[in-house]
Amino acid sequence: MAEEQVHKLNEELEFRVLERTKLLEVANKELEAFAYSVAHDLRTPLRAINGYAHLLLEDYEKILDNEAKRLCTVIDSESQQMGRLIDDLLSFPISAMLKYKGP
């Protein structure tokens, strides 16, 4: 009798674990989709900012003073750094999931 109860409890526990695992997988997929959406939304204005800085340097180089040129270079450098940070944020969850899935 005690063995039956233990077996039944184990089956219930396994069922609960499977159900929660399914819920976590759905939540992870939704989170990943959200992250890619946010990354896209961040990249678009970032590209525009970077593009405007390049246009300023290319089209107005002769009338910009050294400080304005330096600031355009800083904008370019910082926007590239932000792009790398976005890439790193996106690659982290994927690498973490791969790590936990095992070989």
DSSP file with accessible surface (Angstrom, degrees, kcal/mol):
  #  RESIDUE AA STRUCTURE BP1 BP2  ACC     N-H-->O    O-->H-N    N-H-->O    O-->H-N    TCO  KAPPA ALPHA  PHI   PSI    X-CA   Y-CA   Z-CA
    1    1 A M     >        0   0  165      0, 0.0     4,-1.8     0, 0.0     5,-0.1   0.000 360.0 360.0 360.0 -44.9    0.0    0.0    0.0
    2    2 A A  H  >  +     0   0   68      1,-0.2     4,-2.4     2,-0.2     5,-0.2   0.877 360.0  54.4 -65.3 -37.0    2.8    2.4    0.9
    3    3 A E  H  > S+     0   0  172      1,-0.2     4,-2.7     2,-0.2    -1,-0.2   0.887 106.3  51.8 -63.9 -39.6    4.6    1.5   -2.3
    4    4 A E  H  > S+     0   0  141      2,-0.2     4,-2.8     1,-0.2    -1,-0.2   0.911 110.2  48.4 -62.6 -42.5    1.5    2.4   -4.3
    5    5 A Q  H  X S+     0   0  120     -4,-1.8     4,-2.8     2,-0.2    -2,-0.2   0.910 112.2  48.2 -65.1 -42.8    1.2    5.8   -2.7
    6    6 A V  H  X S+     0   0   82     -4,-2.4     4,-2.6     2,-0.2    -2,-0.2   0.927 113.2  48.1 -62.5 -44.6    4.9    6.5   -3.3
    7    7 A H  H  X S+     0   0  111     -4,-2.7     4,-2.3     2,-0.2    -2,-0.2   0.927 112.9  48.2 -62.0 -43.9    4.6    5.4   -6.9
    8    8 A K  H  X S+     0   0  128     -4,-2.8     4,-2.4     1,-0.2    -2,-0.2   0.915 111.7  49.5 -64.4 -42.1    1.4    7.6   -7.4
    9    9 A L  H  X S+     0   0  108     -4,-2.8     4,-2.6     1,-0.2    -1,-0.2   0.907 110.2  51.3 -64.1 -39.5    3.1   10.6   -5.8
   10   10 A N  H  X S+     0   0   80     -4,-2.6     4,-2.7     2,-0.2    -1,-0.2   0.908 109.7  49.7 -63.5 -41.9    6.2   10.1   -8.0
   11   11 A E  H  X S+     0   0  104     -4,-2.3     4,-2.4     2,-0.2    -2,-0.2   0.917 111.9  48.2 -62.8 -43.5    3.9   10.0  -11.1
   12   12 A E  H  X S+     0   0   80     -4,-2.4     4,-2.5     2,-0.2    -2,-0.2   0.912 112.2  49.3 -62.8 -41.6    2.1   13.2  -10.0
   13   13 A L  H  X S+     0   0   99     -4,-2.6     4,-2.6     2,-0.2    -2,-0.2   0.925 110.6  49.6 -64.9 -44.1    5.4   14.9   -9.3
   14   14 A E  H  X S+     0   0  126     -4,-2.7     4,-2.5     2,-0.2    -1,-0.2   0.905 110.9  50.7 -61.0 -40.8    6.8   13.9  -12.8
   15   15 A F  H  X S+     0   0  128     -4,-2.4     4,-2.5     2,-0.2    -2,-0.2   0.931 111.0  48.2 -62.8 -44.7    3.6   15.2  -14.4
   16   16 A R  H  X S+     0   0  144     -4,-2.5     4,-2.6     2,-0.2     5,-0.2   0.901 110.9  51.0 -62.8 -41.3    3.9   18.5  -12.5
   17   17 A V  H  X S+     0   0   78     -4,-2.6     4,-2.5     2,-0.2    -2,-0.2   0.930 111.0  48.3 -62.6 -43.7    7.6   18.8  -13.5
   18   18 A L  H  X S+     0   0  103     -4,-2.5     4,-2.3     2,-0.2    -2,-0.2   0.913 112.2  49.0 -63.3 -42.1    6.7   18.2  -17.2
   19   19 A E  H  X S+     0   0   73     -4,-2.5     4,-2.2     2,-0.2    -2,-0.2   0.930 113.3  45.9 -63.5 -44.6    3.9   20.7  -17.1
   20   20 A R  H  X S+     0   0  167     -4,-2.6     4,-2.6     2,-0.2    -2,-0.2   0.879 110.1  54.7 -67.8 -35.4    6.1   23.4  -15.5
   21   21 A T  H  X S+     0   0   58     -4,-2.5     4,-2.5    -5,-0.2    -1,-0.2   0.927 108.0  49.4 -62.5 -42.6    8.9   22.6  -18.0
   22   22 A K  H  X S+     0   0  116     -4,-2.3     4,-2.3     1,-0.2    -2,-0.2   0.922 111.3  49.4 -61.8 -43.4    6.5   23.2  -20.8
   23   23 A L  H  X S+     0   0  118     -4,-2.2     4,-2.6     1,-0.2    -2,-0.2   0.908 111.1  49.4 -62.9 -41.1    5.4   26.5  -19.3
   24   24 A L  H  X S+     0   0  110     -4,-2.6     4,-2.8     2,-0.2    -1,-0.2   0.889 109.0  52.4 -65.7 -38.5    9.0   27.5  -18.8
   25   25 A E  H  X S+     0   0  107     -4,-2.5     4,-2.2     2,-0.2    -2,-0.2   0.922 111.0  47.0 -63.6 -42.0    9.8   26.6  -22.5
   26   26 A V  H  X S+     0   0   77     -4,-2.3     4,-2.4     2,-0.2    -2,-0.2   0.940 113.2  48.9 -63.4 -45.0    6.9   28.8  -23.7
   27   27 A A  H  X S+     0   0   47     -4,-2.6     4,-2.6     1,-0.2    -2,-0.2   0.904 110.7  50.8 -62.4 -40.7    8.0   31.7  -21.4
   28   28 A N  H  X S+     0   0   73     -4,-2.8     4,-2.6     2,-0.2    -1,-0.2   0.903 109.9  49.6 -64.2 -41.2   11.6   31.4  -22.7
   29   29 A K  H  X S+     0   0  151     -4,-2.2     4,-2.4     2,-0.2    -2,-0.2   0.913 112.2  48.0 -64.0 -41.2   10.5   31.5  -26.3
   30   30 A E  H  X S+     0   0  130     -4,-2.4     4,-2.4     2,-0.2    -2,-0.2   0.911 112.1  49.7 -64.9 -40.3    8.3   34.6  -25.6
   31   31 A L  H  X S+     0   0  105     -4,-2.6     4,-2.7     2,-0.2    -2,-0.2   0.909 110.4  50.0 -65.4 -41.2   11.3   36.2  -23.8
   32   32 A E  H  X S+     0   0   69     -4,-2.6     4,-2.3     2,-0.2    -2,-0.2   0.928 111.0  48.9 -64.0 -42.4   13.6   35.5  -26.7
   33   33 A A  H  X S+     0   0   63     -4,-2.4     4,-2.2     1,-0.2    -2,-0.2   0.916 111.8  49.9 -63.0 -40.8   11.1   36.9  -29.1
   34   34 A F  H  X S+     0   0  129     -4,-2.4     4,-2.9     1,-0.2     5,-0.2   0.923 108.8  52.1 -62.9 -43.3   10.8   40.0  -26.9
   35   35 A A  H  X S+     0   0   30     -4,-2.7     4,-2.7     1,-0.2    -2,-0.2   0.912 110.4  47.7 -61.8 -42.6   14.5   40.4  -26.7
   36   36 A Y  H  X S+     0   0  103     -4,-2.3     4,-2.3     2,-0.2    -1,-0.2   0.899 112.0  50.6 -66.5 -36.6   14.9   40.3  -30.5
   37   37 A S  H  X S+     0   0   60     -4,-2.2     4,-2.5     2,-0.2    -2,-0.2   0.939 112.4  46.0 -64.8 -46.2   12.1   42.8  -30.9
   38   38 A V  H  X S+     0   0   51     -4,-2.9     4,-2.2     2,-0.2     5,-0.2   0.919 111.1  53.1 -62.6 -42.7   13.7   45.2  -28.4
   39   39 A A  H  X S+     0   0    4     -4,-2.7     4,-2.5    -5,-0.2    -1,-0.2   0.920 110.3  47.3 -60.2 -43.0   17.1   44.7  -30.0
   40   40 A H  H  X S+     0   0  110     -4,-2.3     4,-1.9     1,-0.2    -1,-0.2   0.931 111.1  51.2 -63.5 -44.1   15.6   45.6  -33.4
   41   41 A D  H  < S+     0   0  100     -4,-2.5    -1,-0.2     1,-0.2    -2,-0.2   0.826 114.3  44.6 -63.5 -31.4   13.9   48.6  -31.9
   42   42 A L  H  X S+     0   0   79     -4,-2.2     4,-1.4    -5,-0.2    -1,-0.2   0.844 110.0  54.3 -79.1 -36.8   17.2   49.8  -30.4
   43   43 A R  H  X S+     0   0   55     -4,-2.5     4,-2.8    -5,-0.2     5,-0.2   0.859  98.8  62.7 -67.6 -36.4   19.3   49.2  -33.4
   44   44 A T  H  X S+     0   0   68     -4,-1.9     4,-1.8     1,-0.2    -1,-0.2   0.962 109.8  36.6 -59.5 -54.5   17.1   51.3  -35.8
   45   45 A P  H  > S+     0   0   65      0, 0.0     4,-2.8     0, 0.0    -1,-0.2   0.865 114.7  58.4 -67.6 -29.6   17.6   54.6  -34.0
   46   46 A L  H  X S+     0   0   31     -4,-1.4     4,-2.5     1,-0.2    -2,-0.2   0.928 106.3  47.6 -63.0 -43.1   21.2   53.7  -33.2
   47   47 A R  H  X S+     0   0  147     -4,-2.8     4,-2.7     2,-0.2    -1,-0.2   0.889 111.5  51.6 -63.4 -39.3   22.0   53.2  -37.0
   48   48 A A  H  X S+     0   0   42     -4,-1.8     4,-2.7    -5,-0.2    -2,-0.2   0.941 110.1  47.9 -64.0 -45.9   20.3   56.6  -37.7
   49   49 A I  H  X S+     0   0   90     -4,-2.8     4,-2.2     1,-0.2    -2,-0.2   0.936 114.2  47.0 -59.3 -46.9   22.4   58.4  -35.0
   50   50 A N  H  X S+     0   0   32     -4,-2.5     4,-2.2     1,-0.2    -1,-0.2   0.917 111.8  51.1 -62.0 -42.1   25.6   56.8  -36.4
   51   51 A G  H  X S+     0   0   32     -4,-2.7     4,-2.6     1,-0.2    -2,-0.2   0.904 108.9  50.4 -63.4 -41.3   24.6   57.7  -39.9
   52   52 A Y  H  X S+     0   0  157     -4,-2.7     4,-2.5     2,-0.2    -1,-0.2   0.893 108.8  52.0 -65.1 -39.1   23.9   61.3  -39.0
   53   53 A A  H  X S+     0   0    4     -4,-2.2     4,-2.0    -5,-0.2    -1,-0.2   0.920 111.1  47.7 -62.7 -41.6   27.3   61.6  -37.4
   54   54 A H  H  X S+     0   0   75     -4,-2.2     4,-2.8     1,-0.2     5,-0.2   0.906 110.6  51.9 -64.8 -41.8   29.0   60.2  -40.5
   55   55 A L  H  X S+     0   0   81     -4,-2.6     4,-3.2     1,-0.2     5,-0.5   0.906 107.8  52.0 -61.3 -42.6   27.0   62.6  -42.7
   56   56 A L  H  X S+     0   0   74     -4,-2.5     4,-1.9     1,-0.2    -1,-0.2   0.930 113.1  44.6 -58.4 -45.2   28.1   65.5  -40.6
   57   57 A L  H  X S+     0   0   43     -4,-2.0     4,-0.6    -5,-0.2    -2,-0.2   0.909 119.6  41.0 -66.8 -41.3   31.8   64.4  -40.9
   58   58 A E  H  < S+     0   0  132     -4,-2.8     3,-0.2    -5,-0.2    -2,-0.2   0.935 124.8  32.5 -73.3 -46.6   31.5   63.8  -44.7
   59   59 A D  H  < S+     0   0  105     -4,-3.2    -3,-0.2    -5,-0.2    -2,-0.2   0.746 131.4  28.7 -86.7 -25.5   29.4   66.7  -45.7
   60   60 A Y  H >X S+     0   0  116     -4,-1.9     4,-1.6    -5,-0.5     3,-1.0   0.151  77.5 119.9-123.6  19.5   30.5   69.4  -43.3
   61   61 A E  T 3< S+     0   0  109     -4,-0.6     3,-0.2     1,-0.3    -1,-0.1   0.872  75.3  54.4 -55.0 -39.2   34.1   68.4  -42.5
   62   62 A K  T 34 S+     0   0  206      1,-0.2    -1,-0.3    -4,-0.2    -2,-0.1   0.793 115.0  37.9 -69.8 -26.9   35.5   71.7  -43.8
   63   63 A I  T <4 S+     0   0  133     -3,-1.0     2,-0.3     2,-0.1    -1,-0.2   0.585  95.3  95.5-102.8  -8.7   33.3   73.9  -41.6
   64   64 A L  S  < S-     0   0   37     -4,-1.6     2,-0.1    -3,-0.2    -7,-0.0  -0.615  70.7-133.3 -80.2 138.0   33.4   71.7  -38.4
   65   65 A D     >  -     0   0  103     -2,-0.3     4,-2.2     1,-0.1     5,-0.2  -0.295  33.0 -94.6 -80.0 175.5   36.0   72.6  -35.8
   66   66 A N  H  > S+     0   0  132      1,-0.2     4,-2.5     2,-0.2     5,-0.2   0.859 124.3  53.8 -61.4 -37.0   38.1   70.0  -34.2
   67   67 A E  H  > S+     0   0   91      2,-0.2     4,-2.6     1,-0.2    -1,-0.2   0.916 108.5  48.9 -66.3 -41.2   35.8   69.6  -31.2
   68   68 A A  H  > S+     0   0   25      2,-0.2     4,-2.2     1,-0.2    -2,-0.2   0.914 112.3  49.0 -64.5 -39.8   32.8   69.0  -33.4
   69   69 A K  H  X S+     0   0   57     -4,-2.2     4,-2.1     2,-0.2    -2,-0.2   0.912 111.0  50.3 -64.5 -41.4   34.8   66.4  -35.4
   70   70 A R  H  X S+     0   0  124     -4,-2.5     4,-2.5     1,-0.2    -2,-0.2   0.923 109.2  51.2 -63.3 -42.4   35.9   64.8  -32.2
   71   71 A L  H  X S+     0   0   78     -4,-2.6     4,-2.7     1,-0.2    -1,-0.2   0.893 108.2  51.5 -63.9 -39.0   32.3   64.6  -31.0
   72   72 A C  H  X S+     0   0    7     -4,-2.2     4,-2.3     2,-0.2    -1,-0.2   0.903 110.2  49.8 -63.0 -38.6   31.2   63.0  -34.2
   73   73 A T  H  X S+     0   0   78     -4,-2.1     4,-2.8     2,-0.2    -2,-0.2   0.899 110.1  50.4 -66.3 -39.2   33.9   60.4  -33.7
   74   74 A V  H  X S+     0   0   54     -4,-2.5     4,-3.2     2,-0.2     5,-0.3   0.923 109.1  51.4 -64.3 -43.6   32.7   59.8  -30.1
   75   75 A I  H  X S+     0   0   69     -4,-2.7     4,-2.4     2,-0.2     5,-0.2   0.935 111.9  47.5 -57.9 -45.2   29.2   59.3  -31.4
   76   76 A D  H  X S+     0   0   32     -4,-2.3     4,-2.1     2,-0.2    -2,-0.2   0.951 114.7  45.4 -60.7 -48.9   30.4   56.8  -33.9
   77   77 A S  H  X S+     0   0   60     -4,-2.8     4,-2.2     1,-0.2    -2,-0.2   0.926 115.1  46.3 -62.5 -45.7   32.5   54.9  -31.3
   78   78 A E  H  X S+     0   0  117     -4,-3.2     4,-2.4     2,-0.2    -1,-0.2   0.868 110.7  52.4 -68.9 -35.6   29.8   54.9  -28.7
   79   79 A S  H  X S+     0   0    9     -4,-2.4     4,-2.0    -5,-0.3    -1,-0.2   0.888 109.5  49.9 -69.1 -34.7   27.1   53.8  -31.1
   80   80 A Q  H  X S+     0   0   88     -4,-2.1     4,-2.1    -5,-0.2    -2,-0.2   0.915 110.1  50.9 -66.5 -40.1   29.3   50.9  -32.2
   81   81 A Q  H  X S+     0   0   75     -4,-2.2     4,-2.3     1,-0.2    -2,-0.2   0.913 108.8  51.4 -61.7 -42.2   29.8   50.0  -28.5
   82   82 A M  H  X S+     0   0   81     -4,-2.4     4,-2.4     1,-0.2    -1,-0.2   0.906 107.3  53.5 -62.5 -39.8   26.1   50.1  -28.0
   83   83 A G  H  X S+     0   0   14     -4,-2.0     4,-2.3     1,-0.2    -1,-0.2   0.910 108.8  49.1 -60.1 -41.5   25.6   47.7  -30.9
   84   84 A R  H  X S+     0   0  115     -4,-2.1     4,-2.7     2,-0.2    -2,-0.2   0.898 109.2  52.6 -65.8 -38.8   28.0   45.3  -29.4
   85   85 A L  H  X S+     0   0   78     -4,-2.3     4,-2.7     2,-0.2    -2,-0.2   0.912 108.6  50.2 -63.1 -40.3   26.2   45.5  -26.1
   86   86 A I  H  X S+     0   0    6     -4,-2.4     4,-2.2     2,-0.2    -2,-0.2   0.939 111.5  48.7 -62.2 -45.2   22.9   44.7  -27.8
   87   87 A D  H  X S+     0   0   77     -4,-2.3     4,-2.3     1,-0.2    -2,-0.2   0.917 111.6  49.7 -59.9 -43.5   24.6   41.7  -29.5
   88   88 A D  H  X S+     0   0   97     -4,-2.7     4,-1.9     1,-0.2    -1,-0.2   0.907 109.4  51.2 -63.9 -41.1   26.0   40.5  -26.2
   89   89 A L  H  < S+     0   0  127     -4,-2.7    -1,-0.2     1,-0.2    -2,-0.2   0.891 112.8  46.4 -63.2 -37.7   22.7   40.8  -24.5
   90   90 A L  H  X S+     0   0   19     -4,-2.2     4,-0.8     1,-0.2    -1,-0.2   0.859 113.1  48.2 -73.0 -35.2   21.1   38.7  -27.2
   91   91 A S  H  X S+     0   0   62     -4,-2.3     4,-2.6    -5,-0.2     5,-0.3   0.785  98.9  70.4 -78.2 -23.1   23.8   36.1  -27.3
   92   92 A F  H  X S+     0   0  139     -4,-1.9     4,-2.7     1,-0.2     5,-0.2   0.958  98.4  44.7 -61.3 -53.4   23.8   35.6  -23.5
   93   93 A P  H  > S+     0   0   52      0, 0.0     4,-2.4     0, 0.0    -1,-0.2   0.910 114.7  50.3 -60.4 -37.0   20.4   33.9  -23.1
   94   94 A I  H  X S+     0   0   53     -4,-0.8     4,-2.5     2,-0.2    -2,-0.2   0.951 113.1  44.7 -65.5 -46.0   21.1   31.6  -26.1
   95   95 A S  H  X S+     0   0   62     -4,-2.6     4,-2.3     1,-0.2    -1,-0.2   0.887 112.5  52.7 -66.7 -35.5   24.5   30.6  -24.7
   96   96 A A  H  X S+     0   0   22     -4,-2.7     4,-1.9    -5,-0.3    -1,-0.2   0.918 109.9  48.2 -65.8 -41.0   23.0   30.1  -21.3
   97   97 A M  H  X S+     0   0   51     -4,-2.4     4,-1.5    -5,-0.2    -2,-0.2   0.925 111.6  49.8 -65.7 -41.2   20.3   27.8  -22.6
   98   98 A L  H  X S+     0   0  111     -4,-2.5     4,-0.8     1,-0.2    -1,-0.2   0.898 108.0  54.6 -62.8 -38.0   22.9   25.8  -24.6
   99   99 A K  H >< S+     0   0  155     -4,-2.3     3,-0.6     1,-0.2    -1,-0.2   0.909 111.6  43.4 -61.5 -42.4   25.0   25.5  -21.5
  100  100 A Y  H 3< S+     0   0  184     -4,-1.9    -1,-0.2     1,-0.2    -2,-0.2   0.698 103.0  65.2 -81.3 -17.7   22.1   24.0  -19.5
  101  101 A K  H 3< S-     0   0  167     -4,-1.5    -1,-0.2     1,-0.2    -2,-0.2   0.701 100.6-141.3 -75.8 -17.9   20.9   21.7  -22.3
  102  102 A G    <<        0   0   40     -4,-0.8    -1,-0.2    -3,-0.6    -2,-0.1  -0.204 360.0 360.0  86.9-177.8   24.2   19.8  -22.0
  103  103 A P              0   0  187      0, 0.0    -4,-0.0     0, 0.0    -3,-0.0  -0.148 360.0 360.0 -70.0 360.0   26.3   18.2  -24.7
